[in-house]
Structures are given as C-alpha cells and as structure tokens.
Amino acid sequence: MKVIEIQPLTRAAFAPFGDVIEMEGAHSFPINAGKCIRYHDLAKIEVTGEKARTMISWLRGEPYALPLELRMVERHPLGSQAFVPLTSNPFLVVAAEETENGPGEPRAFRTKPGQGVNIWRNVWHGILTPLEGISDFVVVDRGGEGINLEEHFYEEPFLIR
C-alpha cells in the first residue's frame, strides 16, 4: 500500500484543486460603520445547469483516526463544494488531479483553525474527514436537477498518515 504523507493546507499547495477559505492574506475592508471587517470574495462558487441553484447546508461529522485507508474519491461535475468549519478542530482534505486514466495519486492536507476549502467543480476529492472531535461545517454547494456525484474506487488503497 502506498503511503501519502499529510501536508499543511496552503493556498499554493491546494491551488490545483480549489480555494483555501481563510482570513489570512485575504482582501478585506471595513463595513457597518467600521464595526465589522469583510474578508471579501474568498472562493469561486460554481453551479451549472438550467435549474441549478446555490444552497447552504450544515453538516456534523464524527472524527476519523489516523492513519486512514483511502479507497475512494468522488467529484461533482455540476458544481463546486465549499466546507467552512464551525469548530477549531482540524480536518483532512484529500484531492487528486485528473489524468487520462481517471483520478491520479491523491494528496492529503491538514487544515489549521480558521481554514476551510472550496473544492472546484470536477475535482476528485475525499469525503469530509474531521479529525480530533465531532465537527460542524457550513457547506455551500449546488442543488437542483442532474446527477452531481461520480465516485472512483482505487484498485489498491492508499494509507494516509
């Protein structure tokens, strides 16, 4: 089994797969008579299809233990998917680039407090994987008609540690 080492989540490292949602380094400006700072335009939300809409959901996930076997990745061909944590618990983000034979070798990222991700449309990724405790997330993704889920099962699993 091939081992995938977890790396820190940074904008540069995650750039092939989507956006890192965080205040650090973001364009910001005061609003509401200076009583609030807006961290502006943190992610590119994508939805396609005639009757598509952007929706907001709330997820509560149970933690996973490391090391973790990765057997499957998924993608959403009709819209992006953003995960904004509501706790300070880290979570694991797994993503893989497209190759001519399907998803390539995955990469694994560990978030730090204050980081979320927006996984672009058609990007292979792992499932929501909280670490270190039950975690709540706001999810922004696509609703509407059409099949917006494809799964790929690797012939041999990867070990993420």
C-alpha positions as CSV (number, residue, x, y, z in Angstrom):
1,M,0.0,0.0,0.0
2,K,1.4,3.4,-1.0
3,V,1.7,5.9,1.8
4,I,0.5,9.5,1.4
5,E,2.0,12.0,3.9
6,I,-0.3,14.7,5.1
7,Q,1.0,18.2,4.4
8,P,-0.2,21.6,5.8
9,L,-3.0,23.2,3.8
10,T,-1.7,26.3,2.0
11,R,-3.1,28.3,-0.9
12,A,-0.2,27.4,-3.1
13,A,-0.3,23.7,-2.4
14,F,-4.1,23.5,-2.8
15,A,-4.2,25.7,-5.9
16,P,-4.7,22.9,-8.5
17,F,-7.9,21.7,-6.6
18,G,-9.7,24.8,-5.4
19,D,-9.6,27.7,-2.9
20,V,-8.4,27.8,0.7
21,I,-11.0,29.8,2.6
22,E,-9.3,31.8,5.3
23,M,-8.9,35.4,6.6
24,E,-5.1,35.4,6.5
25,G,-3.9,37.2,3.3
26,A,-7.5,37.9,2.1
27,H,-8.7,41.2,0.7
28,S,-10.6,42.9,3.5
29,F,-12.3,46.2,4.2
30,P,-14.4,47.7,7.0
31,I,-18.2,47.7,6.7
32,N,-21.1,48.6,9.1
33,A,-19.7,51.9,10.2
34,G,-16.3,50.3,10.8
35,K,-17.7,47.8,13.3
36,C,-17.1,44.8,11.1
37,I,-14.3,43.7,8.7
38,R,-15.4,41.9,5.5
39,Y,-13.0,39.3,4.2
40,H,-14.1,39.5,0.6
41,D,-14.6,37.0,-2.2
42,L,-12.8,34.0,-0.6
43,A,-13.9,31.4,-3.1
44,K,-15.3,30.8,-6.6
45,I,-18.6,29.1,-6.2
46,E,-19.6,27.1,-9.3
47,V,-23.0,25.9,-10.4
48,T,-24.1,24.7,-13.8
49,G,-27.4,23.6,-15.3
50,E,-30.6,25.2,-16.2
51,K,-32.4,24.7,-12.9
52,A,-29.2,24.8,-10.7
53,R,-29.1,26.8,-7.5
54,T,-26.6,27.5,-4.8
55,M,-27.5,26.0,-1.4
56,I,-26.2,26.2,2.1
57,S,-26.3,23.1,4.4
58,W,-24.9,22.3,7.9
59,L,-23.0,19.0,8.4
60,R,-22.0,17.4,11.7
61,G,-19.2,14.9,11.2
62,E,-17.7,12.3,13.5
63,P,-13.9,12.2,13.7
64,Y,-11.7,9.7,11.8
65,A,-8.5,8.2,13.3
66,L,-5.1,8.4,11.5
67,P,-3.6,6.5,9.7
68,L,-6.5,6.2,7.4
69,E,-7.0,3.9,4.4
70,L,-8.3,5.8,1.3
71,R,-10.1,3.6,-1.2
72,M,-12.5,6.1,-2.9
73,V,-12.6,9.6,-4.2
74,E,-15.6,11.5,-5.6
75,R,-16.2,14.5,-7.7
76,H,-19.1,16.8,-8.5
77,P,-19.3,17.6,-12.2
78,L,-22.1,20.3,-11.9
79,G,-20.8,22.4,-9.0
80,S,-18.1,23.3,-6.5
81,Q,-18.3,22.3,-2.9
82,A,-17.2,24.6,0.0
83,F,-16.6,23.4,3.6
84,V,-16.4,26.1,6.3
85,P,-15.7,24.6,9.7
86,L,-17.6,26.0,12.7
87,T,-15.2,24.4,15.2
88,S,-11.4,24.7,15.6
89,N,-10.9,21.0,15.1
90,P,-8.6,20.2,12.1
91,F,-9.9,18.2,9.2
92,L,-8.3,16.2,6.4
93,V,-8.7,17.4,2.8
94,V,-7.8,14.9,0.1
95,A,-7.7,15.8,-3.6
96,A,-6.4,14.3,-6.8
97,E,-5.7,15.7,-10.2
98,E,-7.4,14.2,-13.3
99,T,-5.3,12.0,-15.5
100,E,-6.2,10.2,-18.8
101,N,-7.0,7.2,-16.6
102,G,-9.1,8.9,-14.0
103,P,-8.0,10.4,-10.7
104,G,-4.3,10.4,-10.1
105,E,-2.4,9.9,-6.9
106,P,-4.1,11.7,-4.1
107,R,-2.6,14.5,-1.9
108,A,-3.6,15.0,1.7
109,F,-3.8,18.3,3.5
110,R,-4.4,19.1,7.2
111,T,-6.3,22.3,8.0
112,K,-5.4,24.6,10.8
113,P,-8.0,26.6,12.8
114,G,-9.7,29.2,10.7
115,Q,-9.3,27.4,7.4
116,G,-11.9,26.0,5.1
117,V,-11.8,24.9,1.5
118,N,-13.8,25.3,-1.7
119,I,-13.2,22.3,-4.0
120,W,-13.8,23.2,-7.6
121,R,-16.3,21.6,-9.9
122,N,-15.0,18.2,-11.4
123,V,-12.1,17.9,-8.9
124,W,-11.6,14.4,-7.4
125,H,-11.6,14.6,-3.6
126,G,-12.1,12.5,-0.5
127,I,-15.1,12.6,1.8
128,L,-15.5,15.0,4.7
129,T,-12.9,13.8,7.2
130,P,-12.9,15.6,10.6
131,L,-10.1,14.9,13.0
132,E,-9.9,15.2,16.8
133,G,-13.6,15.6,17.6
134,I,-17.1,15.9,16.3
135,S,-17.1,18.9,14.0
136,D,-19.7,21.1,12.4
137,F,-19.4,22.6,8.9
138,V,-21.4,25.0,6.8
139,V,-21.4,23.6,3.2
140,V,-22.0,25.7,0.1
141,D,-22.7,23.6,-2.9
142,R,-25.1,23.0,-5.8
143,G,-28.7,22.0,-5.7
144,G,-31.1,21.2,-8.5
145,E,-31.6,18.7,-11.2
146,G,-29.0,16.4,-12.7
147,I,-26.5,13.8,-11.3
148,N,-23.8,15.7,-9.4
149,L,-21.8,12.8,-8.0
150,E,-19.2,10.5,-9.5
151,E,-17.2,8.0,-7.4
152,H,-13.9,6.3,-8.2
153,F,-12.6,3.3,-6.3
154,Y,-8.8,2.8,-6.5
155,E,-7.6,-0.7,-7.3
156,E,-5.3,-0.5,-4.3
157,P,-5.9,1.7,-1.3
158,F,-3.6,4.4,-0.1
159,L,-2.5,4.9,3.6
160,I,-2.7,8.5,4.7
161,R,-0.7,9.4,7.8
